[in-house]
């Protein structure tokens, strides 16, 4: 994989090789506090939360998450619009260079929809994260209480 740089004369992207090109997001992003909210009987939707810390000087983004027990998984952001809380689907969650981002209730989070099984507190589930460079990382997420 090469790094892209803008050519000052044409504005076109030039692909160049560099030692940093060997790095990928899955290698430099650490996942902590990964957890999924437990479901009530018959509930088909839940949320996943975590902190992603980027130890690189290159910014990356979380672009998708997969979970085998969900028919659909989306990245979402919750925000205030006047006095109303709104949740909307987003295409990615930016992870700044040498920084971190927290996915938490009321902010960025992962929506797990169309669940084909209940999620029981105290168990763990595997999520696969895909980053902006198409590298992937699997993470074990603890299923917490309904209130988590």
C-alpha positions as CSV (number, residue, x, y, z in Angstrom):
1,X,0.0,0.0,0.0
2,X,1.3,3.4,-0.9
3,X,0.7,6.9,0.5
4,X,-1.1,9.4,-1.7
5,X,0.2,12.9,-2.0
6,X,-1.0,15.9,-4.0
7,X,1.2,17.1,-6.8
8,X,1.4,20.9,-6.4
9,X,1.3,21.4,-10.2
10,X,-1.7,19.3,-11.2
11,X,-3.7,18.5,-8.0
12,X,-3.5,14.9,-9.0
13,X,-2.7,12.2,-6.5
14,X,0.7,10.5,-6.7
15,X,1.1,7.2,-5.0
16,X,4.5,6.9,-3.4
17,X,6.1,4.2,-1.3
18,X,7.4,5.1,2.1
19,X,8.3,3.1,5.3
20,X,5.1,4.5,6.9
21,X,3.1,2.8,4.1
22,X,3.7,-0.6,5.8
23,X,1.6,0.6,8.8
24,X,-2.1,-0.2,8.9
25,X,-4.8,1.0,11.2
26,X,-5.5,-2.4,12.7
27,X,-1.9,-2.5,14.0
28,X,-1.8,1.0,15.6
29,X,-5.4,1.4,16.9
30,X,-6.0,-0.1,20.4
31,X,-9.6,-0.9,21.4
32,X,-10.5,-0.7,25.1
33,X,-13.8,-0.8,27.1
34,X,-15.6,-2.7,24.3
35,X,-19.1,-3.6,25.4
36,X,-22.5,-4.3,24.0
37,X,-25.8,-3.5,25.8
38,X,-27.7,-6.7,26.8
39,X,-31.2,-7.1,25.2
40,X,-34.6,-7.8,26.8
41,X,-36.5,-10.9,25.6
42,X,-37.6,-10.3,22.0
43,X,-35.5,-7.2,21.5
44,X,-33.9,-7.0,18.1
45,X,-31.7,-3.9,18.5
46,X,-28.7,-3.1,20.7
47,X,-25.7,-0.8,20.8
48,X,-21.9,-1.4,21.0
49,X,-19.5,1.0,22.6
50,X,-15.7,1.3,22.9
51,X,-12.7,3.6,23.0
52,X,-10.4,3.6,19.9
53,X,-6.9,5.0,20.5
54,X,-4.6,5.7,17.6
55,X,-0.9,5.5,18.4
56,X,0.1,6.7,14.9
57,X,0.9,10.1,13.4
58,X,-1.6,9.2,10.6
59,X,-5.3,9.8,11.2
60,X,-7.6,6.9,10.4
61,X,-11.4,6.3,10.6
62,X,-13.6,3.5,11.6
63,X,-15.7,2.8,8.5
64,X,-17.8,-0.2,9.4
65,X,-18.4,-2.9,12.0
66,X,-19.7,-6.4,11.4
67,X,-21.4,-8.7,13.9
68,X,-22.6,-12.2,12.8
69,X,-25.8,-12.1,14.9
70,X,-27.0,-8.8,13.4
71,X,-28.9,-8.4,10.1
72,X,-27.6,-4.9,9.8
73,X,-24.8,-2.9,11.6
74,X,-24.5,0.9,11.3
75,X,-22.3,3.6,12.8
76,X,-24.5,6.3,14.4
77,X,-24.1,9.7,16.1
78,X,-26.5,11.1,18.6
79,X,-26.7,14.9,18.9
80,X,-29.0,17.6,20.2
81,X,-31.1,19.6,17.7
82,X,-32.8,22.3,19.7
83,X,-34.4,20.4,22.6
84,X,-34.6,17.1,20.7
85,X,-32.1,14.3,20.7
86,X,-31.5,13.0,17.2
87,X,-29.7,9.8,16.1
88,X,-28.4,9.6,12.5
89,X,-26.3,7.1,10.5
90,X,-22.8,8.3,9.7
91,X,-20.3,6.9,7.2
92,X,-17.3,6.9,9.5
93,X,-15.9,7.8,12.9
94,X,-12.7,9.7,12.7
95,X,-9.8,8.6,14.9
96,X,-7.3,11.5,15.1
97,X,-3.6,11.0,14.8
98,X,-2.1,10.3,18.2
99,X,-5.6,10.7,19.7
100,X,-8.7,8.7,20.6
101,X,-12.4,8.7,20.2
102,X,-15.0,7.2,22.5
103,X,-18.1,5.4,21.2
104,X,-20.6,5.8,24.0
105,X,-24.4,6.3,24.6
106,X,-25.5,9.8,23.6
107,X,-22.6,10.2,21.1
108,X,-20.9,8.0,18.5
109,X,-22.0,4.3,18.8
110,X,-22.5,1.1,16.8
111,X,-26.2,0.1,16.2
112,X,-26.7,-3.7,16.0
113,X,-30.1,-4.3,14.3
114,X,-32.1,-7.3,13.3
115,X,-30.5,-9.4,16.0
116,X,-31.1,-13.1,15.5
117,X,-30.4,-14.0,19.2
118,X,-30.7,-12.4,22.6
119,X,-27.6,-10.8,24.1
120,X,-27.1,-11.9,27.7
121,X,-25.2,-9.9,30.3
122,X,-21.9,-11.6,31.3
123,X,-21.3,-13.2,27.9
124,X,-19.0,-11.8,25.2
125,X,-19.4,-11.4,21.5
126,X,-17.0,-10.8,18.6
127,X,-17.1,-7.6,16.5
128,X,-15.0,-7.0,13.4
129,X,-13.9,-3.4,12.9
130,X,-12.9,-2.1,9.4
131,X,-10.9,1.0,9.1
132,X,-10.3,3.6,6.4
133,X,-7.3,1.7,5.0
134,X,-9.5,-1.5,4.7
135,X,-7.5,-3.2,7.5
136,X,-9.6,-5.1,10.0
137,X,-9.4,-5.9,13.7
138,X,-11.6,-8.3,15.7
139,X,-12.5,-7.4,19.3
140,X,-14.2,-9.3,22.1
141,X,-17.0,-7.2,23.5
142,X,-18.5,-8.0,26.9
143,X,-22.3,-7.9,27.0
144,X,-23.2,-5.6,29.9
145,X,-26.5,-5.0,31.7
146,X,-29.5,-3.4,29.9
147,X,-28.5,-0.1,31.6
148,X,-24.9,-0.1,30.3
